[in-house]
């Protein structure tokens, strides 16, 4: 029984196993599909996770939104004093346009062409993107772009132009972020200002001006379409080189504008019929040379930075400056060729500053000679040298008038002298001139009176006065040798600022180049210049009047810079080498290190420096006697040029100053009275209330009458005698003869003639006592007068007349009378013969320090008379090269005298 049970159990087990096997047979294919599905899902999840990880990595590696990168650099425009464009400064040529200034025509053209759903998406247009993906699959990756305007802004601001998946993912991500931070209008404004249109045109406004010379609101439909079509491939569709392609692309833009409903069919067809050249400007191939303005632009760049947090290279500023373009070009040309000034060599350098005296506005800057590097060394502003004697009006005589009320006649003695520490002090000439006025002391540029003046003023007063004029002192402060420039260093810009205050009634304006800055949003930032009264108007006038004598008086050191007919004040200056430098480099005693000329009119202030760098110990140059004059020639030519055709007022005497007639040589000063002979009076200027009280008693009415009688007697006694005039019919000539009572006095005789009672003219100036006039006119009456001159004193004229027969009449002697009848004879005109000119003056450029350099002989360009012509010191008053002219020299340069404090005794 057990056996059966076992057998049944086994039988049931086997039966169950059999059924199990039978049930597995039909279900096997289902299980395989399930496995495959599960595997694919697993792979999909892995791929998705990997993709998400990759996307996450791409996004994490994307750059951050940086607002500064969204703003493209916009070049700044620098304009001259008249508002005309002078130069552009910046990396790219770009005119910025705000969204509100973009016309609908231009915006619609961009939307139709670049992103028709711009106002509907959030940075990425997925419909357009899907279409682009399909095109890339069928035609290859990168064959078509689906970028929105927002994506293009991101790409141009943050990413490279590479067509990769990573760049595309980052572009899409940043575009979404950009749309969250900025409005659509702001994004469109970024876009139209970023894109490039070829021909150095960045931004749509620049492109409109480049191709059509128009603002955006002036563009016609076909013109706007051409411009909007360019960014897809600027070089390919550029209208000057590829007009057919440009037209084809333009017409596509017009078609898209019609398709999206921005223009009608008729408007589209009409615009498509236009030639691509219609309205197109000729291509600008000119290269504007801004080199003449570089030195000035350097100052503008620095001043912009001082005015605020502005970047001239990127902020698109409109900078209205003070430059006189014509004057700047003249200064540049004068420095960089030999047409006006003959320079001794190529290495001599010069710096020039030209200001408006009334405002401190810089009109021109001479940054140096033969400069080739932009933003290089500026010899007008960067070079600071000892000013020599040009500092004397600023630190010595100006404070003396301001604080001590000195007059132009104030007496000072030039004599052997020493500094307070005992160091001997010398004039440049090594001579002493005795007691004189400070007018003459300043005119002669004497060192000893200058130091004496500083000592009387006091160092503190002098320092305050000088500092108020914009000139600083070294950390050691002011010392006695500062009176002649010792230890001080200034630029031409510094000195021009100080001098301009004297010409502006004591008002100081800091020199500046900028009037105002206009930002891109049209905000105006005016240059807040301040006019500061730094001295009394009496001081300004008295110093100006004395500085006029420097140029106009025979003792003045600045005669070569004088301009006849122009009221100009000025001062010369020079500095010396140390004894060690002279010995080491074999420098002549007459050579100097620096030469200066500074001066002003009521319109312009001009300062000039000339010298050498001497950075090399082996190559050491100096200014010889003729090169020392170069600043004077530069000054004269520039001042004459800028003043031509412009009215220049003389310095106006203020009510705080009185003009007083003083007895010449009186010390203390004595006022002249009405009987004082004019040749005994000098007219000087005093601060009102400080003029002399004592009036001369030497001259009275009686003494004046007696002196007049004596003069008349002397004239009569010195008059020619026996004047006669006879006609010789045979020779057809008139013979005039006379005698003289004192022939030992070597008189000079002037013979004048009047025909038939007309005006008299000079026939001859002779030492002989006779004169023959040939070819008289028959029937005319000739009246001859003879005047004798001895030691500058002229006699009364003595006359005689003769009538010439009219064919049959005999000659007739009419009159011989030593007295002047009825006052009918003219008084001989006083002559003022020009001073004789030396013949041995070496012209600039022909000096011992540069024997290998021989420039053109500057004396050949003068006017009549080999440089001694009428009016000016060269030619008939014209602007000529320095030639064989007399140099109104300063005292010659001497070696520096070193004081115990280390200061040096500067020459003028």
ROZALO-928459 format. One record per residue (C-alpha): x, y, z; residue in three letters. Coordinates in steps of 0.2 Angstrom, whole numbers, plus 2048, in hexadecimal, padded with zeros to 3 digits. Example, Ala and Ser with C-alpha at 12.3 -4.5 7.8 and 13.67 -1.06 7.14 Angstrom:
<pts>
83E7EA827ALA
8447FB824SER
</pts>
This chain:
<pts>
800800800UNK
80E80B804UNK
8158077F4UNK
80680C7EBUNK
80681D7F5UNK
8178207F0UNK
81481C7DEUNK
8058277DEUNK
80E8367E6UNK
81C8347DAUNK
80F8337CCUNK
8078437D1UNK
81884C7D3UNK
81D8467C2UNK
80C84B7BBUNK
80E85D7C3UNK
81F85F7BBUNK
8188597ABUNK
80B8667ABUNK
8178737B1UNK
82286F7A2UNK
813870796UNK
80E88179DUNK
81F88979AUNK
820885788UNK
813892781UNK
8198A078DUNK
82C8A1788UNK
82A8AF77AUNK
8218BB786UNK
82F8BA792UNK
83C8BE785UNK
8338CE780UNK
8318D3792UNK
8448D1794UNK
8488DB785UNK
83C8E978AUNK
8438EA79BUNK
8558EA794UNK
8508F9788UNK
848902797UNK
8579007A1UNK
862906793UNK
857915790UNK
85891A7A2UNK
86A9187A2UNK
86B923792UNK
85F92F799UNK
8699317A9UNK
87993279FUNK
87193F794UNK
86A9497A3UNK
87B9477ABUNK
88394E79BUNK
87795C79AUNK
87A9607ACUNK
88C9607A9UNK
88A96B79AUNK
87F9777A3UNK
88B9777B3UNK
89997B7A7UNK
89098979FUNK
89699B7A3UNK
88C9A67AFUNK
8829B47A8UNK
88D9C37A9UNK
8859D47A6UNK
8959DC7A1UNK
8979CF793UNK
8869D478CUNK
88C9E5789UNK
8979E777AUNK
8A59F3779UNK
8A0A03770UNK
8ADA0F76AUNK
8ADA21771UNK
8ACA30765UNK
8B8A3F769UNK
8B2A4F762UNK
8BCA6075FUNK
8B7A71766UNK
8ABA73758UNK
8A2A6275BUNK
8AAA5A74CUNK
8B0A4874DUNK
8C2A47751UNK
8C5A35754UNK
8BEA2575BUNK
8C5A1B769UNK
8C1A0976DUNK
8C39F7767UNK
8B49F775BUNK
8ABA03750UNK
899A03757UNK
88BA0F759UNK
87FA0A767UNK
86CA0A764UNK
85FA09772UNK
8509FE770UNK
844A0D76FUNK
84EA14761UNK
84CA04756UNK
83FA08749UNK
8319FB746UNK
8379F8734UNK
8489F273BUNK
8419E8749UNK
8349DF73EUNK
8429DB731UNK
84D9D373FUNK
83E9C9746UNK
8389C3735UNK
84A9BD730UNK
8519B7741UNK
8449B274DUNK
8319B4748UNK
82B9AD759UNK
8379B8763UNK
8299BF76EUNK
8219AE771UNK
82F9A2777UNK
8399A3787UNK
84A9A377FUNK
84A993776UNK
83D990767UNK
83B97D769UNK
83097C759UNK
83E98474FUNK
84B97A758UNK
843969754UNK
84296E741UNK
854973742UNK
85896274AUNK
85095873CUNK
85996272FUNK
86995E738UNK
86594C738UNK
86294B726UNK
86F957720UNK
87C95672DUNK
87F95E73EUNK
88197173DUNK
87897272CUNK
86A97D734UNK
869988743UNK
85998A74EUNK
860998759UNK
8559A675FUNK
85A9B8761UNK
85D9B4773UNK
8689A676FUNK
8729B0763UNK
8759BD771UNK
87B9B077CUNK
8869A876FUNK
88E9B976BUNK
8909BE77DUNK
8969AE786UNK
89A99F77AUNK
8A599A76CUNK
89D99975AUNK
8A198675AUNK
89297B754UNK
89396E762UNK
88696676DUNK
88E96C77DUNK
88D97E776UNK
87B97C770UNK
876976781UNK
87E98478AUNK
87799077EUNK
86598A781UNK
86898A794UNK
86F99C795UNK
8619A2789UNK
85499C795UNK
85D9A57A3UNK
85F9B5799UNK
84D9B6795UNK
8499B47A8UNK
8559C37ACUNK
8519CF79DUNK
8429D5794UNK
8409D1781UNK
8439E377DUNK
8549E3786UNK
8599D377EUNK
8559DA76CUNK
85F9EA770UNK
86E9DF775UNK
86C9D5765UNK
86B9E4758UNK
87A9EC760UNK
8859DC761UNK
8849D574FUNK
8929D9742UNK
88D9DF731UNK
89F9DF728UNK
8A99EE724UNK
8AD9F2736UNK
89B9F573AUNK
8959EE74BUNK
8839F074FUNK
8749F5744UNK
876A08746UNK
889A08741UNK
8849FD732UNK
876A0972DUNK
883A1872DUNK
891A0D725UNK
887A07716UNK
87AA15714UNK
880A2471EUNK
86FA24727UNK
867A22738UNK
85CA1373BUNK
84CA1D739UNK
851A23728UNK
853A12720UNK
848A0D712UNK
8409FB712UNK
84D9F4705UNK
85C9FC70FUNK
8569F4720UNK
8539E3717UNK
8659E4710UNK
86C9E7721UNK
8629DA72AUNK
8689CD71EUNK
87A9D0721UNK
87D9C8732UNK
87A9B672CUNK
88A9B7722UNK
8919C9722UNK
8A09C6716UNK
8959BC70AUNK
8879C8708UNK
8929D870AUNK
88A9E46FCUNK
89A9EC6F6UNK
8A39DC6F2UNK
8949D16EEUNK
8859DB6E8UNK
87C9CC6E0UNK
87D9C26F0UNK
8789D16FAUNK
8699D46F0UNK
8649C16F1UNK
8659C1704UNK
85C9D2705UNK
84D9CB6FAUNK
84C9BC706UNK
84A9C8715UNK
83C9D170CUNK
8349C1708UNK
8349BC71AUNK
82D9CD71FUNK
81F9CA713UNK
81C9B8719UNK
81A9BE72BUNK
80F9CC727UNK
81A9DB72AUNK
8199E1718UNK
80D9DF709UNK
8119D66F9UNK
8129E76F0UNK
81E9EE6FDUNK
8299DE6FBUNK
8299DE6E8UNK
82D9F16E8UNK
83C9EF6F4UNK
8429E06EAUNK
8439EA6DAUNK
84F9F66E2UNK
8619F46DCUNK
86D9EF6EBUNK
8779FF6E7UNK
868A0A6E9UNK
86CA166F8UNK
87CA0D6FCUNK
88BA18701UNK
89CA166F8UNK
8A7A0B702UNK
8B2A1570EUNK
8C4A1070BUNK
8CBA1F713UNK
8D6A1D722UNK
8D5A2C72EUNK
8E6A31735UNK
8E3A36747UNK
8F6A3774AUNK
8F6A4A74CUNK
8E9A4975AUNK
8F1A3A763UNK
8F9A45771UNK
8E9A4E774UNK
8DFA3E774UNK
8EAA37781UNK
8E5A4578DUNK
8D3A42789UNK
8D4A3078EUNK
8DCA3479EUNK
8D0A427A2UNK
8C1A3779EUNK
8C7A2B7ACUNK
8C9A397B8UNK
8B7A3F7B5UNK
8AFA2F7BBUNK
8ADA1C7B9UNK
8ADA1D7A6UNK
8B6A12799UNK
8BAA1B78AUNK
8BEA0B780UNK
8ADA02783UNK
8A0A0E789UNK
89BA17779UNK
89EA29780UNK
89CA39776UNK
8AAA4477CUNK
8AAA56778UNK
8BBA5D779UNK
8C4A6E779UNK
8D0A6A76AUNK
8D3A7675CUNK
8D6A6A74EUNK
8DEA77743UNK
8EAA7C751UNK
8EEA6A756UNK
8F3A66744UNK
8FEA75742UNK
907A71752UNK
909A5F74DUNK
910A6473CUNK
91BA71743UNK
923A6474FUNK
925A56742UNK
92DA5E733UNK
939A6C72FUNK
92EA77724UNK
92CA84732UNK
93AA8173FUNK
94BA7973AUNK
94FA6D747UNK
961A6774AUNK
95DA5574AUNK
94FA4774DUNK
952A4575FUNK
94FA56765UNK
93EA5676EUNK
931A63772UNK
921A6477BUNK
913A71778UNK
903A76781UNK
8F7A8377AUNK
8E9A89785UNK
8DAA94784UNK
8DFAA2790UNK
8CEAA6796UNK
8C7A94799UNK
8D6A8879BUNK
8D0A7E78DUNK
8DEA75784UNK
8DEA79772UNK
8EDA6F76CUNK
8FBA64773UNK
90CA6176BUNK
910A50772UNK
922A4F76BUNK
92CA4D75BUNK
92CA3D750UNK
920A3375BUNK
91AA23754UNK
911A1A763UNK
900A1E768UNK
8FEA2177AUNK
910A2477CUNK
91BA30785UNK
913A42784UNK
920A4F785UNK
913A5D789UNK
90CA54798UNK
918A4679EUNK
928A4F79CUNK
92CA597ACUNK
93BA647ACUNK
942A727B6UNK
939A827AFUNK
948A8D7B1UNK
944AA07B0UNK
932A9D7AAUNK
92EA9A7BCUNK
933AAC7C1UNK
922AB47BEUNK
919AA67C7UNK
924AA47D7UNK
92DAB57D9UNK
925AC47D1UNK
913ABF7D1UNK
913ABC7E4UNK
91DACD7E6UNK
90FAD67DDUNK
902ACC7E6UNK
908ACE7F8UNK
914ADD7F8UNK
90BAE77EBUNK
91BAEA7E0UNK
919AF57D1UNK
921AF27C0UNK
92DB007C5UNK
933AF87D6UNK
945AFA7D7UNK
951AEB7DAUNK
964AEA7DAUNK
96DADD7D0UNK
97DADA7D9UNK
989ACD7DFUNK
97EAC27EAUNK
97CAB17F3UNK
96FAA67FAUNK
96BAA680CUNK
977A9780FUNK
985AA1807UNK
985A987F6UNK
98AAA57E9UNK
97CAA97DCUNK
980AAF7CAUNK
976AB57BCUNK
978AAB7ACUNK
982AB87A4UNK
98EABA7B3UNK
98BACD7B3UNK
982AD97BEUNK
977AE77B8UNK
975AF27C8UNK
964AF97CEUNK
956AF87C2UNK
943AF57C1UNK
93CAE47C4UNK
935AE67B2UNK
946AE67ABUNK
94DAD97B7UNK
93FACD7B1UNK
942AD279FUNK
954ACE7A0UNK
950ABE7AAUNK
95DAC27B8UNK
95FAB57C5UNK
965AC07D4UNK
956ACC7D4UNK
94AABC7D3UNK
952AB47E2UNK
951AC57EBUNK
93FAC67E7UNK
93BAB57EDUNK
944AB97FEUNK
939AC9800UNK
929AC07FCUNK
92DAB1808UNK
92DA9F803UNK
91CA9B80AUNK
913AA9800UNK
91CAA47F1UNK
918A917F3UNK
905A957F6UNK
905AA17E7UNK
90DA947DBUNK
903A857E2UNK
8F3A8F7DEUNK
8F8A907CCUNK
8F9A7D7CBUNK
90CA7A7CDUNK
911A6E7DAUNK
922A6D7E4UNK
92DA5E7E7UNK
92BA567F8UNK
93AA617FEUNK
92FA707FCUNK
934A817F6UNK
946A887F8UNK
94FA987F3UNK
955A917E3UNK
943A8D7DEUNK
943AA07D9UNK
94CA9B7C9UNK
944A897C7UNK
950A7F7D2UNK
949A6F7D8UNK
939A717CFUNK
932A677C0UNK
923A6C7B5UNK
91BA677A5UNK
916A73797UNK
904A6F79DUNK
907A757AFUNK
910A857A9UNK
903A8979DUNK
8F5A887AAUNK
8FFA937B6UNK
903AA07A8UNK
8F1AA17A2UNK
8EBAA87B3UNK
8F6AB77B0UNK
8EDABA79FUNK
8DCAB77A7UNK
8DBAC57B4UNK
8E2AB97C2UNK
8D5AAB7BFUNK
8DCA997BEUNK
8D4A8C7B4UNK
8DBA7A7B5UNK
8E0A757A3UNK
8D4A6879CUNK
8CFA6078CUNK
8BDA5B78FUNK
8ADA6678EUNK
8A1A58791UNK
89DA4678FUNK
88DA3F788UNK
889A2D78EUNK
87FA21783UNK
86FA2578BUNK
872A37786UNK
876A3D798UNK
882A4B798UNK
891A4C7A4UNK
899A5D7A4UNK
8ABA607A9UNK
8AAA697B9UNK
8B8A757B7UNK
8BAA827C4UNK
8C0A947C1UNK
8CAA997D0UNK
8D0AAB7D4UNK
8E2AA87D9UNK
8E9ABA7D9UNK
8E3ACC7D8UNK
8DFAD37C7UNK
8EDAE07CBUNK
8FAAD27CCUNK
8F4ACA7BCUNK
8F5ADA7B2UNK
906AE07B9UNK
90EAD07B6UNK
907ACF7A4UNK
90DAE17A1UNK
91FADC7A7UNK
91FACC79CUNK
91AAD678DUNK
92BADF78FUNK
934ACF78EUNK
92FACD77CUNK
92EAE0777UNK
93DAE9780UNK
94EAE9779UNK
955AE1789UNK
948AD3789UNK
94DAC1787UNK
93EABC77DUNK
93FAC876EUNK
940ABA762UNK
92FAB4767UNK
927AC6765UNK
919AC8759UNK
917ADA753UNK
905AE1755UNK
900AD3761UNK
8FFAD6774UNK
908AC777BUNK
911AC478BUNK
91EAB778EUNK
92EAB0797UNK
93DAA6791UNK
946A9979BUNK
954A8D79BUNK
95DA807A6UNK
96FA7B7A8UNK
979A6B7AAUNK
983A687B9UNK
996A6A7B9UNK
998A577B9UNK
98DA557AAUNK
996A627A0UNK
9A7A5A7A4UNK
9A1A497A1UNK
999A4D790UNK
9A4A5B78AUNK
995A6778AUNK
999A79785UNK
996A86792UNK
989A8F787UNK
97EA7F785UNK
96FA7C790UNK
964A6D795UNK
953A74792UNK
94CA83789UNK
93AA8A78CUNK
92FA98785UNK
91EA9B78EUNK
912AA978BUNK
900AAF787UNK
8F4ABB780UNK
8E3ABE786UNK
8DDAB077AUNK
8EBAA377BUNK
8F8A9C787UNK
907A93780UNK
915A8A788UNK
923A8177EUNK
932A76785UNK
940A6F77BUNK
94EA63780UNK
955A5277FUNK
951A42789UNK
963A3E78DUNK
95EA2D794UNK
96EA2578DUNK
97FA29796UNK
988A27786UNK
97DA3177AUNK
97BA42783UNK
974A5177AUNK
972A6377EUNK
96AA73777UNK
977A7E76EUNK
975A9176DUNK
96AA9075DUNK
95FA81763UNK
95BA8B773UNK
951A97768UNK
946A89761UNK
938A8B76FUNK
937A9E76BUNK
935A9A758UNK
928A8D75CUNK
91FA99768UNK
91FAA775BUNK
919A9C74CUNK
90BA94756UNK
905AA475FUNK
905AAD74EUNK
8FBA9F746UNK
8EDA9D752UNK
8EBAB0754UNK
8EAAB3742UNK
8D9ABB73EUNK
8D4ABB750UNK
8D2ACB75AUNK
8DEACB768UNK
8DAAD8776UNK
8E9ADF780UNK
8E9ADC793UNK
8DDAE879AUNK
8E2AF37A8UNK
8D7AF07B7UNK
8D1AFE7C3UNK
8DCAF77D0UNK
8ECAFC7C6UNK
8F1B0E7C2UNK
8FEB147B5UNK
90AB207BBUNK
917B2B7B3UNK
928B297BCUNK
938B337BBUNK
944B277B3UNK
951B207BFUNK
949B287CFUNK
94BB1D7DEUNK
940B1E7E7UNK
934B217D9UNK
92FB337D6UNK
920B387CCUNK
922B437BCUNK
918B537BBUNK
911B5B7ACUNK
921B647A8UNK
92CB557A8UNK
934B52797UNK
92DB4278FUNK
93EB3A78DUNK
940B3B7A0UNK
930B317A4UNK
92DB1F7A5UNK
91BB197A7UNK
919B0A7B3UNK
90AB017BCUNK
906B027CEUNK
8F9AF97D9UNK
8EDB077DDUNK
8F1B0F7EEUNK
903B0A7EDUNK
909B177E0UNK
917B237E5UNK
911B347EDUNK
920B3F7E9UNK
91FB497DAUNK
92FB507D1UNK
934B637D5UNK
942B627C8UNK
937B677BAUNK
92CB777BAUNK
923B827ADUNK
932B8E7ACUNK
93FB807AAUNK
935B7879DUNK
933B88793UNK
946B8B795UNK
94AB7A78FUNK
93EB7C780UNK
947B8C77BUNK
958B8477DUNK
952B76772UNK
94CB82765UNK
95DB8C765UNK
966B7B764UNK
95CB76755UNK
95FB8774DUNK
971B87750UNK
972B75749UNK
968B7973AUNK
970B78729UNK
975B89721UNK
975B91710UNK
969B84708UNK
967B886F6UNK
95EB7F6E7UNK
963B836D5UNK
95EB7C6C5UNK
96AB776B7UNK
962B776A7UNK
970B6F69EUNK
970B606A9UNK
95EB616ADUNK
962B5F6BFUNK
95FB686CFUNK
96EB6B6DAUNK
96BB6D6EDUNK
979B736F9UNK
97BB7970BUNK
987B7C718UNK
988B7772BUNK
990B81739UNK
998B72743UNK
99EB66736UNK
9A8B5D744UNK
998B5774BUNK
996B4B73CUNK
984B4F738UNK
978B4472EUNK
96EB4E722UNK
95CB4971CUNK
957B5170CUNK
944B52708UNK
93BB596F9UNK
929B5F6F5UNK
923B626E4UNK
916B6F6E0UNK
911B706F3UNK
90EB5E6F4UNK
913B52702UNK
926B51705UNK
930B41703UNK
941B3C708UNK
94EB3D6FAUNK
95EB39703UNK
966B37714UNK
979B3C712UNK
988B4371BUNK
98CB4E70BUNK
987B6070AUNK
97FB5F6F9UNK
973B556EFUNK
96EB546DCUNK
95DB506D6UNK
95CB4B6C4UNK
94EB4D6B7UNK
942B596C0UNK
931B5C6B7UNK
930B6C6ADUNK
924B796B4UNK
924B726C6UNK
92AB7A6D6UNK
936B706E1UNK
938B746F4UNK
947B6C6FCUNK
949B6B70FUNK
958B65718UNK
959B5F72BUNK
969B5B734UNK
96AB4E742UNK
978B4C74FUNK
977B4075DUNK
965B3C75AUNK
960B4F75BUNK
958B5674BUNK
959B68746UNK
94CB7373EUNK
94AB7072BUNK
951B7E720UNK
949B7F70FUNK
94CB866FDUNK
941B856EDUNK
944B866DBUNK
938B876CCUNK
93CB7D6BCUNK
939B876ACUNK
92CB816A1UNK
936B81691UNK
93AB9468FUNK
93AB9A6A1UNK
94AB9D6AAUNK
94EB946BAUNK
949B9E6C9UNK
950B9D6DBUNK
940BA06E6UNK
945B9E6F8UNK
953B9A703UNK
94DB9C715UNK
953B93724UNK
943B9672DUNK
934B8B72BUNK
926B96723UNK
914B9572AUNK
917B84730UNK
914B7D71FUNK
923B7271EUNK
922B61726UNK
92CB5C735UNK
937B4E730UNK
931B3D736UNK
93BB35744UNK
944B2573EUNK
946B15748UNK
953B0B73EUNK
953AF9742UNK
961AF274DUNK
96FAEB743UNK
96EAD9742UNK
97DACD745UNK
983AC2737UNK
98AAB4741UNK
97BAAD74AUNK
97BA9A747UNK
969A94741UNK
961A8574BUNK
968A75746UNK
97AA7B742UNK
982A78753UNK
991A6F75AUNK
987A62763UNK
981A5A752UNK
98EA5E745UNK
987A5073AUNK
977A58738UNK
975A6672CUNK
963A6C729UNK
95EA7871BUNK
965A8971EUNK
956A91728UNK
95CAA2723UNK
957AA0711UNK
945AA1714UNK
944AB271BUNK
93CAC1712UNK
945AD070BUNK
956AD4712UNK
95DAC4717UNK
953AC3727UNK
953AD572CUNK
943ADA723UNK
935AE6728UNK
92BAE3737UNK
930AD373FUNK
941ACB743UNK
941AC1732UNK
93AAC7722UNK
92BAD271FUNK
922ACE72FUNK
920ABC729UNK
921AAB732UNK
932AA472CUNK
93EA97732UNK
94BA9D73FUNK
959AA5734UNK
966AB2736UNK
95DABC742UNK
962AC5751UNK
95FABB761UNK
959AC576FUNK
963ABA77BUNK
960AB678DUNK
970AB7797UNK
97BAA8791UNK
979A9879BUNK
986A947A8UNK
989A857B3UNK
97EA817C1UNK
983A877D2UNK
97FA7A7DFUNK
978A807F0UNK
97AA77800UNK
968A717FFUNK
96CA687EEUNK
962A757E4UNK
96AA7C7D4UNK
96CA8D7CEUNK
962A8D7BEUNK
966A987AFUNK
958AA17A6UNK
</pts>
